[in-house]
Amino acid sequence: MYPGTWAATTPEKPAAIMASTGEVLTYAELEDRSARFARYLYDAGLRTGDVIAILTENRLEAFVPYWAALRSGLYITAVNHNLSTDEAAYIVEDCGARVLVASAAKSVLVEGVSAAVHVPIKLAYGGEIPGFDSFEAALAASSSEPLADQPHGDDLLYSSGTTGRPKGIKLPLLPIRVDEPGYPYVMIFGGLFGYTPETVYLSPAPFYHAAPLRFMGVVQAVGGTVVMMEKFEAEAFLTAVERYRVTDTQVVPTMFVRLLKLPDERRAAADTSSFRTVVHAAAPCPVEVKVKMIDWFGPVIHEYYASTEAIGATYVNSADWLVHPGTVGKPLLGLPRVCGPEGELLGPDEIGTIYFERDELTFSYHGDPEKTASTKHPEHPNWATVGDLGYLDADGYLFLTDRKAFMIISGGVNIYPQEIEDVFSLHPAVSDIAVIGVPDEEMGERVVAYVEPAGTPDPDLPARLTAYARERIAHFKVPREFILTDDLPRTPTGKLVKGTLKTRYAEAVRHGEEPS
């Protein structure tokens, strides 16, 4: 099903609401506008398999190009608006976007992207952007009659790679129409969490993230209502739950932490009785945090482990998690296999690389067959991994012990040290640099850089490096600490031994000393 189904039966029902303002997008409006934009795209020459990109903050207009793509057999690439101009431009160019839809609120970033990349069709909503046509005018000039052929499209989202360049994760389009059953996210997660037309789903996360984007699409496919926050704030989250009688939501563990830091009296007064499910994913959740959240919200908390690549998934509810604290669950999609360095299967409680066995693996990294091939098991081509480490216990529950070799997860966002290190590779004041993640009570991890200065150490160097990085990469990737050292551990072959740095940092903190 898709919005057109619900526009025919419940046209005035909200398909989406902005949490803070109460602004509503009805199913009739979503159907009309997405049909018009689908017609516009078709008349502009786009055909099945082509790509459109969208660069926007959280706002209701974003659902129109999303559903226009899904009802036209197109791919849609949602671009992180917190990226630097070069990072965002790379994604728009790499995905092969023929259309760029952008919010005027992001005009500074969008103008930079537009200058760096040639996109044939550029449309702006919510205001004007130089060189862009009006999105609203394009809709008004197009017919609202649905296209005769409406093949199901999909998203083409980007996940940062350890080389510093993000990778587009592309799944083959399914041979179904948009109004036919069979779309995996609707079938799997819609059924698992029992989403129905009565669902009121609160989305506190950015539109461009894979899980929020896909889950909002699932809720609208089944006729529920999405309540979208501009951004997450703990007090505003509880207010939205109470105001809209939210039944379902999805968060990351950092949001749990911030909710728990609210004053006791506010938490005690909060009415969360409308919750059916509170789903969390994207990062490991500290056991103590999850125990407190279950105590507060009740046994409505559900966890799944998956990836944008959709190679497999596990799931656990509150009751089973309390018996197996720390687990990310049992198989939901595919079978998890834990393997050693040579690909050998490991036994219970043995830590290794997590693969998922599927009857068929269909994803690929856009334009990078070597990267795609590197995810496959050496002997089983239908087993794939994203490089996470963990183990299976004797009961078949999966536990994570690391998230890729050096990857940092801060507030549910994946950050890759190599990309940050590369920014400083030619900096005249930096002889060597190593970036690691260290524990952080609120964010899970924070980014720290150990720097071997070139020449005499300058006490102002950390501040200068911070400013240098903020000009070149997204601010959430900039190290929160720059620690000057003359001893970066490397092997004889030049490989950084980051485990030593993590231990060194932890020991300094334990002894109340400044890390060095």
Secondary structure, DSSP 8 states (H G I E B T S, - for coil): --HHHHHHH-TTSEEEEETTT--EEEHHHHHHHHHHHHHHHHHTT--TT-EEEEE--S-GGGHHHHHHHHTTT-EEEEE-TTS-HHHHHHHHHHTT-SEEEEEGGGHHHHHHHHHHS--SEEEEESS--TT-EEHHHHHHTS--S--S--B--EE-EEE--TTSS-EEEE----SSBTTSS--HHIIIIIHHTT--TT-EEEE-S-TTSHHHHHHHHHHHHTT-EEEE-SS--HHHHHHHHHHHT--EEEE-HHHHHHHHTS-HHHHHH---TT-SEEEE-SS---HHHHHHHHHHH-TTEEEEE--TT-S-EEEE-HHHHHHSTT--BEEEESEEEEE-TTS-B--TT--EEEEEE-S----EETT-HHHHHHTB-SS-TTEE--S-EEEE-TTS-EEEEESSSS-EEETTEEE-HHHHHHHTTT-TTEEEEEEEEEEETTTEEEEEEEEEESSS--TTHHHHHHHHHHTTS-GGGS-SEEEE-S---B-TTS-B-HHHHHHHHHHHHHTT----
